Amino acid sequence: MLTLGCRTEEVTAASLISHYGKQHKLKQAEDIFAKYVNSPISSKLLYNSMIDAFAKCGKQEKAYLLYKQATVEGLDLGAVGISIIVNALTNEGMTAVK
């Protein structure tokens, strides 16, 4: 659908990001996120899905940096976003983030 230029709904884009993250296909997840991050459908669901994909692919630092970027831009990722990042960092033994 993306190749054909079809615009998908936010939930579909977030689901695809999550799907690729579970399969450890980070490049594909990043491509979808990049396509929609600056679009009108960009929201906390997309950010949370991408943060989770980074975490599932062992890229906890990237997950944290994206979380930090979102919050600096004023996007409240809510309890879900906080939970994802805390679990990702804790599971890797990172108890303090600078």
FENZIJO-V983921 format. One record per helix or strand of 2 or more residues. SS is the DSSP state (H for helix, E for strand). FROM is the first residue (numbers start at 1). TO is the last residue. Records with the same first field share a line. If there is no record, write none. Layout:
SS->FROM-TO + FROM-TO
This chain:
H->10-22 + 26-36 + 44-56 + 60-72 + 78-91
